[in-house]
């Protein structure tokens, strides 16, 4: 699944102590991340010098980035961390959240180096090992990723972040059944109130089922995820893949249009263009592909880009194989994953 390690990384522990806070009736309309954002803001209002409250806000904003697929929340999280460091320079929780943000923005080499520093500073911190697993997996250092994930489970057996990372690595090594077992363990352990976390795990389980041809089971899980977290962009994208397998191309287009409206990223536009092509809407597909190419080239110098989709566009649809090779070499120069 695209950007899977960033998604796995975001499956962290919820904000410490917030679960004990009383909820107001209006909280029912908020997502888990939005509730944590509001609680952190409340703590900051009570004590503007509480650096831990700014760390909590940054963490909640990062979770909101995953819920909404809106990268602006990463910038807001960075701003919150600057407030934290202004009060308590180089505090550990703030530095750890900073690594999380680097991973979310696909700055994997920098994230790896920063995580190594934190690991030396606090060698028994479970989530730092999670960051080491994420960064190494994205860079293709699979042995190091495996070692870090194992440390997570050794230090805290049954931890949800450890289980999801182990599941991802099992999938990479071809053990889909083992991956599904670990994901199911993580799902069973997720608190009922963490509906986005649960929906995310269900989406990953659906992805695994789809990869081995269990289309009906994938569809069931995705519908469950969308009931749990309506309009969830990851579930919409995967349900569109189910519809494509079922040759229900018009429905796939509708789902991908809905996702693109919620998360207007270049890679999402590429998926929509492909679905339009399959649906026989050639003119609309060509227009979407052209818009995708423009958007993708504009972000090609960033680490968080759509270069992989751009390779497939040049190889399969343009076709311009020389450009496909150029983009692939550019991406491979810093990232050697499968």
C-alpha positions in Angstrom: 0.0 0.0 0.0 1.2 3.5 -0.8 3.1 5.3 2.0 2.3 2.4 4.3 5.2 3.0 6.7 4.1 6.6 7.3 0.6 5.3 8.1 2.0 2.6 10.4 4.1 5.1 12.2 1.1 7.2 12.9 -0.5 4.4 14.9 1.0 5.6 18.1 -0.2 5.7 21.6 -2.8 8.3 22.3 -2.1 11.5 24.2 -1.0 10.6 27.7 -3.7 11.2 30.3 -6.3 12.6 27.9 -8.5 9.5 28.0 -9.3 10.4 31.6 -10.5 13.9 30.6 -14.3 14.3 30.8 -16.0 14.7 27.4 -18.6 17.3 26.5 -21.7 16.5 24.3 -20.1 18.4 21.4 -17.1 16.1 21.5 -19.2 13.4 19.8 -18.9 15.3 16.6 -15.1 15.5 16.7 -12.6 12.9 15.5 -10.1 11.5 17.9 -7.4 13.8 16.7 -9.7 16.8 16.9 -10.7 16.0 20.5 -7.0 15.7 21.4 -6.3 19.0 19.7 -9.0 20.7 21.7 -7.8 19.2 25.0 -4.2 20.3 24.3 -5.4 23.8 23.5 -7.3 23.8 26.8 -4.1 22.8 28.7 -2.2 25.6 26.9 -4.8 28.2 27.8 -4.5 27.1 31.5 -0.7 27.2 31.4 1.0 28.8 28.4 4.4 27.7 29.8 3.5 24.0 29.7 5.8 22.6 27.1 4.3 19.2 27.3 0.9 20.6 26.3 2.5 22.0 23.1 4.0 18.5 22.5 0.5 17.1 22.9 -0.8 19.6 20.5 1.8 18.7 17.9 1.1 15.1 18.3 -2.7 15.6 17.9 -2.1 17.8 14.8 0.0 15.1 13.3 -2.8 12.6 13.9 -5.2 15.0 12.2 -2.9 15.0 9.2 -3.5 11.3 8.8 -7.2 11.5 9.4 -7.7 14.2 6.8 -4.7 13.7 4.5 -4.2 17.5 4.8 -0.4 18.3 5.1 -1.1 21.7 6.5 -1.4 20.0 9.9 2.2 19.0 9.7 3.2 22.7 9.5 0.9 23.6 12.4 2.5 20.7 14.4 6.0 22.1 13.7 4.8 25.5 15.0 3.6 23.9 18.2 6.9 22.1 18.6 8.8 25.4 18.3 6.7 26.7 21.1 7.7 23.6 23.2 11.4 24.1 22.5 11.2 27.8 23.3 10.1 26.8 26.8 12.2 23.6 27.2 15.0 23.3 24.6 15.6 19.9 23.2 13.1 18.2 25.5 12.9 14.5 24.6 9.1 14.2 23.9 9.4 17.2 21.6 12.4 15.8 19.7 10.6 12.4 19.4 7.5 14.1 17.9 9.8 16.0 15.5 11.0 12.7 14.2 7.4 11.6 13.7 6.8 14.8 11.6 9.9 14.1 9.5 8.6 10.6 8.8 5.2 12.0 7.9 6.8 14.4 5.4 8.9 11.5 4.0 12.2 13.0 5.1 13.4 9.5 5.8 17.2 10.0 5.8 17.0 12.9 8.3 14.4 11.0 10.4 16.7 8.0 10.6 19.6 10.1 11.8 17.5 11.9 14.4 16.0 8.6 15.6 19.5 7.1 16.1 20.4 10.1 18.2 17.3 9.7 20.4 17.9 6.0 20.6 21.3 6.7 22.1 19.8 9.2 24.5 17.0 6.9 25.6 17.8 3.3 24.6 14.6 1.7 26.0 12.0 4.0 24.4 9.7 1.8 22.4 8.5 4.4 19.9 12.0 5.5 19.0 12.5 1.9 17.8 9.3 2.3 15.8 10.8 5.3 14.1 13.9 3.4 13.3 11.8 0.6 11.9 9.8 3.1 9.7 12.7 5.0 8.3 14.8 1.9 7.7 11.9 0.2 5.9 11.3 3.1 3.7 14.9 3.4 2.8 15.2 -0.3 2.0 17.3 -1.2 5.1 15.1 -4.2 5.9 17.3 -6.1 8.3 17.7 -3.0 10.5 13.9 -2.4 10.3 13.3 -6.0 11.4 15.7 -5.6 14.3 14.0 -2.4 15.4 10.5 -3.9 15.2 11.6 -6.9 17.2 13.0 -4.5 19.9 9.6 -2.9 20.1 7.9 -6.2 20.8 10.6 -7.3 23.2 10.3 -4.2 25.2 6.5 -4.1 25.1 4.9 -7.4 24.0 1.6 -6.9 22.2 2.1 -3.1 21.7 -0.1 -1.9 18.8 2.6 0.1 17.1 5.0 -2.9 17.3 2.3 -5.3 15.9 1.5 -3.1 12.9 5.2 -2.6 12.0 5.8 -6.4 12.3 2.8 -6.9 10.1 4.1 -4.6 7.5 7.5 -6.4 7.4 5.8 -9.8 7.2 3.9 -8.6 4.2 7.1 -7.4 2.6 8.7 -10.8 3.0 5.6 -12.5 1.6 3.9 -13.8 4.7 0.5 -12.3 4.1 -1.4 -14.6 6.4 1.1 -13.8 9.2 0.7 -10.1 8.5 -3.1 -10.4 8.7 -2.8 -12.2 12.1 -0.7 -9.5 13.5 -3.0 -6.8 12.2 -6.0 -8.5 13.7 -4.2 -8.7 17.0 -3.6 -4.9 16.8 -7.3 -4.3 15.9 -8.5 -6.4 18.8 -6.3 -4.3 21.2 -7.3 -0.9 19.9 -9.6 1.0 22.3 -13.2 1.4 21.1 -12.9 5.2 21.1 -10.0 5.3 18.7 -12.2 4.9 15.6 -9.7 6.3 13.1 -7.0 3.9 14.3 -9.5 1.0 14.0 -10.6 2.1 10.6 -7.0 2.4 9.5 -6.2 -1.2 10.6 -9.3 -2.5 8.9 -8.2 -0.8 5.7 -4.8 -2.4 6.0 -6.4 -5.8 6.5 -8.6 -5.2 3.5 -5.5 -4.4 1.5 -3.9 -7.7 2.5 -7.0 -9.6 1.6 -7.2 -7.9 -1.8 -3.6 -8.8 -2.5 -4.4 -12.5 -2.3 -7.7 -12.3 -4.2 -10.1 -12.3 -1.2 -12.2 -9.6 -2.8 -15.4 -10.2 -0.8 -13.6 -10.1 2.5 -11.7 -6.9 1.5 -15.0 -5.3 0.6 -16.6 -6.3 4.0 -13.7 -4.8 5.9 -13.7 -1.6 4.0 -17.4 -1.1 4.4 -16.9 -1.7 8.1 -14.1 0.9 8.2 -16.3 3.5 6.4 -19.2 3.0 8.9 -16.7 3.5 11.7 -15.0 6.5 10.1 -17.3 7.9 7.4 -15.6 9.3 4.3 -12.2 7.9 5.3 -9.9 8.6 2.4 -7.7 5.5 2.8 -10.8 3.2 2.8 -12.3 5.0 -0.2 -9.1 4.4 -2.2 -9.0 0.7 -1.3 -12.7 0.2 -1.9 -12.1 1.7 -5.4 -9.5 -1.0 -6.0 -12.1 -3.6 -5.0 -14.6 -2.1 -7.5 -11.9 -2.2 -10.2 -11.3 -5.9 -9.5 -15.1 -6.4 -9.8 -15.0 -4.4 -13.1 -17.4 -1.9 -11.6 -15.4 1.0 -13.0 -18.0 3.7 -12.8 -18.3 3.1 -9.0 -14.5 3.2 -8.7 -14.5 6.6 -10.4 -17.1 7.9 -8.0 -15.1 6.7 -5.0 -11.8 8.1 -6.3 -13.5 11.5 -7.1 -14.8 11.6 -3.5 -11.3 10.8 -2.2 -9.6 13.4 -4.5 -12.0 16.1 -3.3 -11.1 15.3 0.3 -7.4 14.8 -0.4 -6.3 16.6 -3.6 -2.9 15.0 -3.9 -1.2 14.2 -7.2 -1.0 10.5 -6.5 -4.8 10.4 -5.8 -5.4 12.2 -9.1 -3.3 9.5 -10.9 -5.5 6.8 -9.5 -8.6 8.7 -10.6 -7.2 9.1 -14.1 -6.5 5.4 -14.3 -10.1 4.6 -13.3 -11.5 7.1 -15.8 -9.5 5.3 -18.5 -10.9 1.9 -17.4 -14.4 3.4 -17.4 -14.0 4.4 -21.0 -14.0 8.1 -20.2 -10.9 8.7 -22.4 -11.2 12.5 -22.7 -11.6 13.0 -19.0 -8.8 10.5 -18.3 -6.4 12.4 -20.6 -7.2 15.7 -18.9 -6.7 14.1 -15.5 -3.4 12.6 -16.5 -2.1 15.9 -17.9 -3.1 17.7 -14.6 -1.4 14.9 -12.7 1.8 15.3 -14.6 1.9 19.0 -14.0 1.3 18.6 -10.2 3.7 15.7 -9.9 6.6 17.6 -11.6 6.0 20.6 -9.3 6.6 18.5 -6.2 9.3 16.2 -7.7 12.1 17.9 -5.8 10.4 17.2 -2.5 10.8 14.0 -0.6 7.0 13.7 -0.2 6.3 13.4 -3.9 4.4 11.4 -6.4 7.4 10.3 -8.4 6.5 6.6 -8.3 3.2 7.3 -10.0 5.0 9.6 -12.4 7.2 6.7 -13.4 4.2 4.5 -14.2 2.6 7.4 -16.1 5.6 7.9 -18.3 6.0 4.1 -18.8 2.4 3.1 -19.3 0.4 6.1 -20.5 2.6 8.8 -22.1 4.6 6.7 -23.1 8.0 8.3 -22.5 10.3 5.5 -21.2 13.4 7.8 -21.1 11.6 10.1 -18.7 10.3 7.2 -16.7 13.9 6.0 -16.2 15.1 9.5 -15.3 12.4 9.9 -12.6 13.1 6.3 -11.3 16.8 7.0 -11.0 16.2 10.3 -9.2 14.0 8.4 -6.6 16.4 5.5 -6.4 19.3 7.8 -5.6 18.1 8.3 -2.1 15.7 5.4 -1.5 16.4 1.7 -2.1 13.2 0.0 -1.0 11.5 -2.7 -3.0 
